[in-house]
Amino acid sequence: MVSSIKVLWCCLLLSLLPCRVANGHAPLVPSERFPLRVEGRFIVDRLGERVKWACVNWYGPESISFTFGGMEKLPVDEIVKRIAELGFNCVRVAYSLEAHVRNPFLEEQFVKANRFLSGKRFLDGFDAGIEALTKAGLMVIIDQHVSRAGYCCHWSQDEGLWYVPGYPEDIWIQSLVNMTRRYRGNSFVVGIDLRNEVHDLHSNPKWGNGLMMTWGDNDPKTDWAAAATRAGNRVLAENQDLIIVVMALCFGMELRPMRSHPIKLDLPNRVVYETHNYVEYQFWNLIPRDLGITFSTLRTITMLSCLALSATIFYLLRRWRRSGTGYPPKHLFLMSLGAWSALFSLIFMAMAFTTYKAACTYCKWGAQEDFLPWVYFWLLAALGGLALLVVSWRLSGMASLAELLQVDRNLLQSDESCDEETDLFRKSSGEGSGREITRPWDRGLVINLQCFMVSVILLLVCMVALLAAIFIDTYWFYERLEKTCHQNHRVVAHCLWWSHARWLDKQWGFALEEGQAFTAPIWMGEFGYLNHGSFWLQFMRRWLNGQVHSRYSLASFG
Ligand SMILES: *[C@@H]1O[C@H](CO)[C@@H](O)[C@H](O)[C@H]1NC(C)=O
């Protein structure tokens, strides 16, 4: 998801977390504390003391400039100094296979402020950056970002897997091995991030039908866990002191399959999992952008719609009461209920299916977990509605609804009045309380009943939308509600499945639970948002802070 332009390139803002040192600076880690290892959910130094990676991404070498961003503006040492001053203790540096294999010459325009690099190549620039960073005492994690130089990653790109046309797995592993060798002598290069934002391959003319990434099924074409194990072992064979960083599936969102298949390398205590999170990853954040309205407008619209629907329902009820008719015949009521609930369930099923298909374009694994159950749910509801319709029809002993209407039409025909409503009104008011003397159900009332049912269903939908609009941008929804759900986990397993915090826990926060086979550190390698004003970053930070004392201590990133 990283774009070299405006995406907030901050990763691991651990300076936000309470265990930071007072001035918000993560302490630099002196060389005598290396090598690093993994212990439970923490990264530790050689003495077992916790080490936090508080990194920033320094983009560039993975892009078509083939070198670090900013080299055209400032001398490399100045940039590095600024990174350290900002309080980071490590830097994630990204590169492309294309750059590594071709090792192209650097264009003057990209190294204007670093003349010593003019006429030099990609690797010279990469060396210079890493040298400057590590001399300043910053840890470096080398990120194998993309195959072809350029932006990564969009669901429509074919950069989702660890191999692409022209860059097979061999080249990828060779490159990781070569990079490992190249910096083996530099103990500040502490980790290799095997590949950025792996995700399903969308079907595309070059690739055919697309591929769903898997984890732990040993399919050589799709099993990312197996590929990461192959690559990780090769890297560790060159330098056993590196931390191997393994990206979560689905752009770094999805680690659930790791629960049953943690990655096991030849050497233990080396694996850190990496997750990413951008504002776009929670679809409701896109409401203001995609619909072009604010949440308060959304609240107003849903509120007015709910009021209008309530008024309609009130009107229909009054009309029925005034007609002086009794309750609808049971079979008629149940048939209508069955028919409408079947119809609406089908509509919701179509919506769920569309969402499922959309999510499948980049994350079939998560789509199957999160959206497919809803497709089945609404399918069952539709079948239930149909069953109700058929059974109540059969039990009614009536041949058809038409028959009912036929009877009523005969009744109506005997009625002189053409103005049905006035007629009904006159009758009911004439009879005083009206309810006791029941008129048979004529066609007008049957239609009345159908309108009533549709309005009630729409009102329910509207109320859900209104509740969502009211709470969606509150921290209470973001976090508290999620807690409520956790406490009643079994009962309401899927309630509020969209709650952000709950999703995060489910998707990768679980890894931080101590003492499990899957326990491992989580490194949030990238997070941020494009500048459509959002509560996202604020909530995310607050949540990360809050998690320090809770079950899933997310403060232990890295
Ligand atoms: C890795 O190094 C080997 C040996 O020097 C070389 O043949 C190969 O081309 C390199 N591969 C990459 C991707 O850099």
The ligand as an SDF file (V2000), in Angstrom:
LIG
                    3D

 14 14  0  0  0  0  0  0  0  0999 V2000
   23.4700  -13.0830   -6.0750 C   0  0  0  0  0  0  0  0  0  0  0  0
   24.8430  -13.3660   -6.0860 O   0  0  0  0  0  0  0  0  0  0  0  0
   25.1910  -14.3390   -7.0580 C   0  0  0  0  0  0  0  0  0  0  0  0
   26.6770  -14.6540   -6.8330 C   0  0  0  0  0  0  0  0  0  0  0  0
   27.4350  -13.4920   -6.7540 O   0  0  0  0  0  0  0  0  0  0  0  0
   24.9280  -13.7960   -8.4330 C   0  0  0  0  0  0  0  0  0  0  0  0
   25.2800  -14.7270   -9.4240 O   0  0  0  0  0  0  0  0  0  0  0  0
   23.4510  -13.4620   -8.5350 C   0  0  0  0  0  0  0  0  0  0  0  0
   23.1630  -12.8460   -9.7670 O   0  0  0  0  0  0  0  0  0  0  0  0
   23.0040  -12.5480   -7.4150 C   0  0  0  0  0  0  0  0  0  0  0  0
   21.5690  -12.4220   -7.4810 N   0  0  0  0  0  0  0  0  0  0  0  0
   20.9250  -11.3150   -7.1770 C   0  0  0  0  0  0  0  0  0  0  0  0
   19.4480  -11.3350   -7.3420 C   0  0  0  0  0  0  0  0  0  0  0  0
   21.4830  -10.3260   -6.7880 O   0  0  0  0  0  0  0  0  0  0  0  0
  1  2  1  0
  1 10  1  0
  2  3  1  0
  3  4  1  0
  3  6  1  0
  4  5  1  0
  6  7  1  0
  6  8  1  0
  8  9  1  0
  8 10  1  0
 10 11  1  0
 11 12  1  0
 12 13  1  0
 12 14  2  0
M  END
$$$$
